[in-house]
């Protein structure tokens, strides 16, 4: 029996006592459904009617110190106390914050009740409610008891067992109070479901796995997509099972919901957005782009509808917007899009559609984005700072299979770049670690031919950069490669472009940079962002809920870092990454988008996403015990790495302090049955296509727990923030990060080449993302770059009393204080004029790893989780 509960019980009861009853007051804080869901205003009336009929919400305690006399010796259960009902439901109107209401509840307590370790709740009302906390005052012999719930409770008739909530203390499985052990185990069984494909309803709490077999539509030839996951050809992390029926033509493909029902796709209820209004705003915003705004754009018929005629046309997006003609579609837009969203989309006078806020990259200087300096700087301080690598051999070599693709090694030669190396030889700068590469060759080459058969026209690219004495990077060569037109097994056909300031060579260099930016935009969105944060975390969330009890300390540690992820991923599968969804419409990868990301996933390695490991593998740092964090950066002024290592170190220190409080030795880790089951399932089910890979780390020591949990928290919080919230500040101006290219590089003696000589700006605009596609992508990334009003940032928790254990609470406060120090450091570094990569010529300070933020598109802030 747990020592704390036993000692407290002895203190309360003593050896010679007289049974006495006392009243214990409690306060329940919850949110009613009708407050959270404005679409169900009738819920309040029906709940009040149920209350008048004697159908109350009741709470019944489970003793952690006194056994139920009806339980057997082998199946001990805590004694149930007398039910107590929430008082004055119909007369209590006392919101604490937005939507929160507090209710009094009074319990009869005596020595046979003992100390409550959990409680059952019965909801006999018509509607569900969001139960937040239960506080007990003056429990005899103990004082205050606190229960943290944060869960939806549906009417009792929806459940096979009453909902249970445990006392706010973490226990390893072996340390669980004996009388609560069965309740803990039974709760886990409910969360796992019965393993069949039974239909899941909104009140179900089942966490189970499925393949990405819901992106295509076999009944529509244009929307057929392969099943992603479950095969060596298309491996992928698992997603949440939704139990929708298969399609008629292909039983392996799950049927899709109509667009109007896409937000109702099943995810466990507690994984949905905390506020339904927020869910509606985000989801309906994305739906509006597809359902209402796209037809409106197409209705704007003029000769150059799908072209930006000039840079001024693009700048007008931030000054006057696009005039929206009145008509049926405009009226439907007003009727179906939430008022808050409509205000975001329309000018105050109602005449301009999509008047965007000015992206940071052009706020100070509308030309600086196009400079060599900014093109290179964004590779280490932009929205995708995780792809650049140190060049370790010259010329660069390919890892593609020669039998399939022929010779794919680089055609760049010393004579191409020597003039740009400040008088040094190539061998000298290579040995001095001053050559870097942004390599989008091997990942794209297998798809170039197929992509170029569509409206997109891309190249596989390699970009070489030279580290200058002032710490900035200078692009010195771009290689554009295509597969051999006769047979791709014959290798690549490449051309090398180098910097030029005048004439047609300068125009071709500008186009070459655009092809690189297009590739980087697609790789960023599909790999750095979607795959490496959203997709890889979802199966970890599922495994955690299936195998780690809510009482488990590691569940308590990780739980905040899973908030809203399954919900946003479900929306993504329905609207963003599905066949002909916004991503396929917006990016050059088109219908091959998720298929391509599955090929990249083949080489995904969990441990490589530890920031120090990632930096070393890319050659961006070397181990050095005398350097901060044990690493010496190859580029000292690498903002992502500098700030990231501070955040990484703070997270790891926090996780170390926390885990060592619960695990005193390695044997405790090895004997933790829930932890071992979790780690096994995470690998063998959640990431089952890679389960046999030898790189999977062990879970045998305290250090293993610390390392693995730190990686999970880093991916969910800081890594996602670094690659997400800069999307609009940098990509909100389409020329800076175009998402597609439509024309190949003009060849001499062609009309296109003559046009390039005559009007290079017009050729540039005709080559990069067209108007409609730009509007779709910019609309998307503005939503994705926005912090919501209820965001919870790294170092914060929904409830300050998230655990009763004092040492973890103190460690968490230290973590929060450290993050505030890091914020001050970032501000100081950004004001240091010697660090030229911190702001660049565009004067956009690097704040993507600045922990806190306010609401809106701010370009800073690290939410706890992949929440958007």
N, C-alpha and C positions, 0 to 999 in steps of 0.2 A: 504494500500500500504506500502511496506517496507520502514521504515524510512530512511535507508541509501540511497536507490535509490532516494527517494523523495527529501531528502536534497541536494543530489548531483545534482539532476536535477534542483532544484531551483537555486543552485549556478551557474550552467552552463547557464540556460536560463534567470533567472531574470524575472521581471514583464514586463518591456518594452524593448523588444529586436527586433533586426532585424534579419530575417532569413539569416543565412550564411552557406556556405558549406566549409568544410575543408577535407583534405586528412588525413586519419589515417593509419599508417603503422603497419603491423603485421608480425609475423614470425610463420610459421607452421613447426613443427618437426614431421616427420613421418618415417616409415620404409617401403620400397617397398617389395612387395611379392617376387620378384625374388631375392632379397638380402637374405631374410629369408628362402626361399624354393629353394634350388639348383635343385630341380626336375622340376622346372617350369621356365627355362631360357628364354622361349619365351614370358613370361609376359611383360618384359621390352620393347621388340620390338613392341608388340601389343598396349601397353599403349602409346608409342610414336606416333604410327600411329593414334590412336584416338585423340591425342593432336593436330596433324597436321590437322585433319579433323574438328577441332573446338569443340571437345568433351572434355571439361575441367573438372577439379575438382573445384567446386564453393562453397563458404561459404556465408550464408545469416543470418544476425543477427536478433534476436528477442528482441525487446525493453522491458525493465522491467519498463519503466516509461511512455511510450506513447502507448495508446490502438490502436489496429487496428480498423479503423472506420467501417469496415464490421462486426465486432463482436457485438453480442447482449449484453445487459446489464447483463444478467444472465450468459453469456458465454464470458467474456472478454478475449481477447488475446492480447499479445504484438504485436505492429506493426512490420512488416517485413521490413528490410532494403534492399537496392539493392544488388544483388549478386555480389561477387567479386571472381575472379579466382586466383588459385595458379599460380604464374608467373614463366616463364622460366623453365618449367618442363623438356623440352628436352635438355636444355643447362646446367642445374644445376647438377653438380657432386661434392658435397661438404660434404662427410661424416663427422659427428661430432664425433661419436664413431663407434662401429661396426654396420654398416648398417643404421645409422641414417642420414637423409638428411633434410636440412632446406630450406624452400621456402618462398619467400616474397609474401605478399598479401596486396593490397591497397584498403581501403574502403572509399566511400564517406560518410562523416558524416555531419549531420545537426541537428537542434533542433528537427525535426520530427523523427529522428532516436532515439533520447534519449540515455540512457545508456543501452548497451547490457547486458541482463541477461542470454542469451543462444544463440546458433546458430544452424542453419540447414546446413548440408553438403550434396552435391550431387556429387557422384562419377560417372562420365560419361566415365570413362576409361574401359578397358577390365577386369582389375584385381582388387582384393581387396588390400588395404594397411592398415598398422597399424598406426593409428593416435595417436600421443603421446601428444603434447601440442600445444596450440595457445597462443601467447603473443601479446598483443596490446600495442603499445607505444604512449604516449602522447594523450590519449583520453581527449578531452577538459573537464576541470573541475574535472578530476579524476587522470590522469596520466596513469600508467600501469594497465592493466587488464590481468588476467591470467586464462586460461582454461586448466584443466587437463583432458585428454580424455582416453588414454591408452585403445583403443578399435579398433577392426577391422571394417573397413568400406568397404562393398562390393559394386559392381556396383548398381546404383540406381534401375535398373530394377528388382533387387532381393527383393526389399522392397515394402511394401504397403504404408509406410510413410517414409519421409526423416529422416535420422539419426539426432538426436538432442543431443547436449552437453550443459551442464549448467555451468554458472559462478562458479568459484571456492570458493563457500561459502556454508556452511551448514545451512539448515533451517528445523525447525520443521514444520510439515504440516500446522499448523495454522499461521505460520509466513512467509509462502511463499509469495513472491510478487504476488499480485492478478493477474497480467497479465501473470504470468508463471504457475499459478496453474493448468490450464487445460493441459498444455504441460506435467507437472509432472505426472498427473493422466494418461494421454494417454500413456506415456512411460511405466508405470507400467502394463497397459493392454497388451501391446505388449510382455512384458517379461513373462507374465503368459500364453500366448497362448489362444487358444479358448476352451481348456478343452477336445478336442476330440483326437483321436489317429491318427490324420493326419500324413503323413510322414514328418519327420523333415529333412531338408537339412543342409548342413554345414554352410550356411549363416544365418540360423535361430538363434534366440536369446531366445528361449523358455526354461523356467525352469519349469519342471513338475516332478511328482513323479512316481515311478514304484516299483514293488516288485523285489526281487532277483530271477527272474524266467528265467534267461539267463545263468545259470551256467552249466546246464546239456543238454543232447541231447537225447530226447525220442526215436529217430530213431536208437540209438545204445544202446543195453541193458546194456553194461558196463558203459555207461556214463549217465544213468538215475539218476537224483538228484531231491529231493523234491523242490517245490517252497518255498523259504524262505521269510517270512514276510506275513502279512495279515491273520494270523491265531493264535489261542492260542497255537497250538502245536509247530509252528515254527515262533515265533515273531522275528522281525528284523527292524532296521532302513530302511527308504526308500532310494532308489538310484535315479539317474536321468533317466527320461524316454527317450528311444532312438527311439521308434516307429518302431522297426523292426517287421516284420510279424511273426505270431505264427508258430510253427512247425506243420507238417502234422498230427502226431499222437496225439499230445496233444495241444489243443488251449490255454491252460493256460501257456504254456512254450514258451518263445520268441526264435525265431530262432537265431542261432549263425552265426557269420561271419567266413569265412575261415581264417586260420592263416595269410595268406598273406594280408588280408584286416582288420585284427584286430585293427590296429591303426586308422581306419577310422570310428570307432563306434562313434555315435553322442554324443557330449557334446556341450553346447553352445560355440560358437567360442572363446569368450573372456576367457573361462576357459581352453583353450588348452595352452600348454607350450608357453612361450613368444618367444622362438626361435625354429623354426621347426627343425633345425639341432640337437638341444638338444633332442627334441621329438624323432627324428629318432634314435639318439644314444641310448637312454634308451630303447625305444620300440623294435628296431631291435636287441639290445643286448639281451633282454629277448627272442625274437623270435629265435635268433641264438642258444641259449641254447637248445631250443626244436627241432628246425628244422634241424640244421646243426651239433651242437656239440654232441647231444645225439647219432645220427647215427655213428659219428666218434668214440665215446667212445665204442660203441657196435662192431665197426669194429676191435677194438684192441683185437683180439682173442688170449687168452692164458688160461692156465688152471685155473688161479686165477684172471681173469679179474675183477671180482666183489669183490675181497678181497684185503685189505691191508695186505701184508704178514708180515710186521713189522712196528714199529714206524718209522724206517728209510724211509720206502716207503712214509709215510705221510710227513715227513720232506723234502723229495725230491720235493714235490709240490712247495716249496719255494726256491729251489736251482736249479733244472734242468727242472722241468715241466714234462709233459708226451710227449713222442715222438710221433709225428703224422705221420703216413704213407701217402705217396702221393697216390693220386687216385682221382676218380670222385668227391667224397664227399669233399675232401680237395679243389679241384678246385672250386666247387660250393660255398664253404665257402668263398674263396678269392673273388669270383665274387659278392656275395650277402651281405656280412657283410661290413659296412662302414669302411673305412681305419683307422679312429681313434680308432674304437672298435677293429679292427684286431690287431693293434699295442698293445692294452691292453692285448689281449689274447695270442699272440705269442711272443716267445723270439725274440731277435733281429736277430738271425741267422735263424729264421723261422722254426726251428726243434722242438721246444717244445711247446706243447699246454698247455695253462693255467699254466704258471709259475706265481704263486701268489706272492704278496708281503707278507713278513713275518708278521703275526698277532702280535699285541703288547703283547699278553699274553705269547708268547714264545720268544720274542726278547731278553730279558735280561737273562732268565733262562729257558731252555727247559723242566725242571722237576717241577718247582714250581707250575704249574697249578694243579698238581695231589695231592697237600698237603691238609690236613684237613683245614688249615687256609684259603687257597684260595677258596676251595669248599664253605665254609661258607661266606667268605668276599663278594663273588659275589652276594649273596642274598641281600646285602645292598649297594653295590657299583658296581655292574655289569650291564648287559644289561636288567635285569628284577628285579629291586629293589622294586617292588610295590606289591609283593605277600606275603612276610614274615609277620608274625603276632606275637604279644605277646600271649603266652599260658596262658589262664586264668583259666582253670580247667584241672585236671589230673586224670585219663587218658583222652585224647581228645575224644570228642563225635561227632557223625555224625548227620547231619540234614536231611539225606535222609529218605524218607517215609518207615517206618518199614514194612508196609503192602506190599510194593513192593520189598524191598531189605533186609528185616530182620534186624538183629542186625549188624550195621556197625560201632559200637563204637570201639575205638582203643584197641588192645590187649597188648600194651606196659604197663609194670608194673614197680613199683618202683625198684625192684631188677635188672631190665634191665639197669637202668641208674644211680643208686646210686653211683657206683664206679667212675663215671665220673664227680661228682659234688663237687670236692675239699673238701670232708669230710662233706658236708652239707646234710641235709635231703631234700627230694623232696618238702615237705611242706614249708620248709624255702626258697628255691630258687623260689618257685612259688609265695610266698608272697612278696619276694624281687624283683619281676618282672625281673627275670634272666632266665626264660625259654621261648623259642620262637619256633615257628613251621612254616615250609613250608608245607602247606597242599594241596596236589594234590590228595586227596582221593575222596571226594564227587563229584567233578566236572568230574572225569574220570570213577568212578566205573560203572555208568549206561552204559558205552560204552566198558568196558574192554572185555567182552565176544565177542562182535562183532568184535572188533579190533583184538583180538587174533585168530579169525577165518581167518584172512588174513596172510600175511607174517610177520606182526609185532607181537611181543610178549612183552606185557607190564604188569605192575602192577599199581594199585592205590597206591599212596605212601603218607606217613607222615614222615617228617623229624624233629626231635627235636634237638634244639641247646641250648647251655648253654653260658650265657654271663659271660666272665671271667673278672678278676679284671683289666686287661690291656685294657678293652673295646672291645676286639675281641670276636668273636663267635666261639664256638667249637661244631661240630656235635657230638651228643652222642647216637643217635638211629635212625634207618630207618626202618619203617614198610612197608612191601610189601604185598599187599592184592589182592586176586582174589575172584570172586564170587564163591559160592558153586557150584561145578561141577554138582551136582544132581538137584539143584533148587536154583536159585539166591535169592529166597525169604527166604532161610535158613540162609542168612547172609554171612559175609566175612570169607574167609579162609586166615589167615595171618601168616607171619613169621617176627620176629624181628631180625635185624642185628645191631651189635654194633661194635665200632672201635676195630681193632686188627692190630698188627704190623707184625705178622709173620704167616706163614703157610697158610693152606687153609682158615682159618677164615679171614685173611687179604685179600685174593683174593676175598672172598665173599663180604666183606665190600666194596672193590673197585667196584665190579659189582653193589652192592646196590646203591652206589653213582651215577653210570652210569644210572641206571633206573630212579633215581630222576632227573638227568640232562636231560634225554630224555623228561620226563614229563614237566619239566620246559621250555625246548625249545619249545615244542608244545603249552603250555599254553601262553608262552610269545608271540609267533608269531600270534596265533589265537585270543587271548583275549587282552593281554596288548597292543599289537601293532595294529593289524588289527581292531578288534572290537572297542576298547576303544579310538582309535584316528581316523583312516581312516573312518570307517563305521558310527560312531555316528556324525561326523562333516558334512558329505555330506548333509543330509536333512536340517541342519541348514543353509548351503550355499544356498540351493534351496529356503528355506523360506525367507531368507534375500533378495534375488534378486526379489522374487515375491511380497513382501509386504513392503520393505523399499526402498524408492526412493534413487537413487544415491546422491540426495541432502540431505538425512536424515543424521544427525550427527552420528547415531549409525551405519549406513551403512559405512560411512567414517572411523569410528573407527575400524570396523571388517574386512573391505574389504581386507587389506593386509594379513590377517590371513587365507584367503581362496584360495590364489594363487596356482594354479596347482592341487588342491586336487581332483576335479572332474575328471581331466584328468588322474591322476595316478590311481584313483579308477577304471576308465573305462578300462585302460590297465590291471589292476589286475583281473577284471572280465573276460577278454578275454584270459589271459595268465597265471596268477598266481593261482587264487582261483577257477577256473573253473574245471569241471570234467577232471581228468587226467592232470591238469595243473601242473606247477612246484611245487606248495605247496603240492598237493596231492601226487606227486611222491617223495617228499623229506621228509615229516614228517610222524610220526607214525600214525597220525589221518587219513591219506588216504582219502577215499571217504566220511568219516563222518566229515570232517574238519569244513565246514561252518554250517552243521547241528548241530554239537556240540556247536559252538559259538552262535547259536540262542538260545540254552537252557540256556547258561550263560546270554545272553541278557535279559532273563526274570527277572533277579535280578538286572539289570542295574538301577542305580539311578543317575540322572544328578548331583544333589548337592553333592553326595559323591565323585565327582571328583575334588572338591575344595581341594587343597593339605592339608590344616589344618584339614579339616573334614576327609579326607582319613587316615591321620596319627592317629587321635584320634580313629577312628573306628577300625583300626588294632591294637590298643594298643601300637603303636609306639611313642605316645606322649600323654601328658595330658595337659589340659588347666591350665595355670599359668600366671596370670596377671603380675608377676614380671619377667617372662622369656622373652627373645627376641621373638617378634612376638606373644606373648601371649601363647606360648607352651613350655613345658619342654619335651625334647626328652627322651624316655626310654633308648635308646642307644645314648649317647652323640655324639659319633663318627659314625654317620650314614650319609655318604657323600651325598646321594640322598636327604635326608631330610634337612640337613644343607644348602646345596647350593640351593635346591628347595625353601625353605622358603624365602631365600633372593630374588630369582627371583619372586616368588609369590607376595611378598610384594611390589616389584618394579612395577610389572604389576598393582596391585590393586591401588597403589598410583597414577599411571598414569591414569588409568580408572576413578578414583575418581575425579581427577582434570579436566579431559576432560568432564565428564558427568555433573558435577556441573556448568560448564560454560553455558550449553544449558538448563538444567533443574534447575529452581530457586526454585521450590517447588513441592510437591508431586502431586498437582492438574495438573500440566503440564504433568506429566507422565501418569496419568489416562485419560487425555483428548487427548493424542497423538494417533490419530486413526491408523496411520501406525504401531506404536510400539505395540499397543494392538492387531492388526490383525496379526502382525508377531509372537508374542509370542503364540497366539492362534493356528496359523497354524503350527508352529514349533512342538507343542505338539500333536495336533489332527490329523495332516497329516504326517509330517516328522517322528515323533515317535509315529504314530497312534496306534500301538499295545499296547502301554503303556499309552495311553491318559487318562485313568481313574484312574491311580495310584495317591494316595493322596499326595505323596511326591513332586509333581511338585511345584516349588516355584511360588509365585505370581509375578506380574509386576505392582505393585501399587505405589511404592515409588521410590525416587531417589536411595536409598540404594539397592532396588531390581535390578534396572538397573545395578548398579555398580557390585553387586555380580554375577549376571548372565553373564554379559559380561566378567568379569574377568575369570570365569570358562571356557568360550568358548575360550578365548585367551590362557589360560594356556594349555588346551587340545591340541589346534592347534599348539602351539609352543614348550613350555618347556617339557610337558609330552611326546610329540612325539619324541623330540630330545633325551630325556633320555632313551627311549626304542628302539630307532632305530639306532643311529649312533655308538653304541658300538657293533653292531652285528658282524662286521668283526673283530674288535680288539679282541673280546673274542670268537666268534663262528667260525672265520676263521681257527681255529685249531680244526678239528672235534672231537678229543677225549675229548676236554674240554666241548663242548656243542653238543653232538651227537643228531641227530634228530629222530633216530629210534633205536629200539632194536629188535633183530631177534630171540633170544633164551631165554628161561626161565632160572632162577637160577638153576644150576646143583644140582641134588639131590644125596645124598650118595648112594653108591652101584650102580652107573650107569657109563657107559663109559665117559659121559660128566664130571662127578665129578672127575674121574681119570685123565682126560685131564687137568682139572683145577688145580689139584695138581702138575701135571708134567710141564705145560706151561701156567701159568695164563695170561701172556701177549697175547698169541695167542687166548685164550678163550675170553679175553676182546675184541680183534679186531673182532672176529667172532660174538660177541654179539651186538656190537654197529653198527652204520650206515655203510653200505658197501661202497666200493670205488665209484661206479657210483653215488649212492645217495648222497654221501658226496660231490662229485664234483658238482653235480647240486645245492645242498644247498649252498655250499661255493661260487659258481658262482653268485647265486642269491643275497646273502647277501653282496657280495663285491659291486655289483651295488647299492643295497639299502643303503649302508653305505657311499656312495660317495657324497660329496658336488659338485655342478656344479659351473661353472665359473660365472654364473649370479645369484647365490644365494643371497637372501635378508634376512638379519638376524634381530633378535629382536632388536628394537630400530632404525631400518633403514626404509626408504621408497623409493619407486621407484623415486619419485619426491620430492625434498626438499620443493617445494611450493605446498604441497598437500592440503593446506587450506589457505585462506586469513585471517582467524581469528588468531590474534596475541597471545592470551592467550593459546589456545591449542598448537600452535607452540612452545611457551616457555615451556609449560608443557612437550611436547615431547622431547625437548632438555634436560630438567632435567632428563627425563627417560633414555635417552641415556647416560648421564653422570653417572647416578646411576649404569647402567649396566657395565660401565668401571670400576667403583669402585669395583663392585662385582668380576670382573675378577681379579683384584689385590688381593682381599681377597682369592679367590680360589687358586691362586698361592702361597700365604702365607701359607694357610692351608696345601697344598700339600707338602710344604717343612718342615712342623712341624713333626719331627720324633716321637713325642709322640702320634700322631694320626695314628695308625698303619693301620686303614682301608682305609686311603686315597691312599695308594700305594700297600700295601700287599707285599708278598714275590715275586710276579711277577714284582713288581716295575712298575706298570701301574698307573700313577696318575689319580685321578678321575676328568675328565674334560668334562663329558657328558653334564653338565649344564654350561659350560664356554660359554658365549654368542656368541663370534665371532670365525671365522675360515677362513682358506684359502681353496682353491679348493682341492678336493681329499678326500681320506680316512684318516681322521685326528683324529677321536674319540672325537671331540669337535665341538661346534657351535650349536646355536639354531636358525634355520630358522624361519621366521615368521609363516610359514604354514606347513601343511602336504603335502610337495611338492614332496616326493619320497617314 
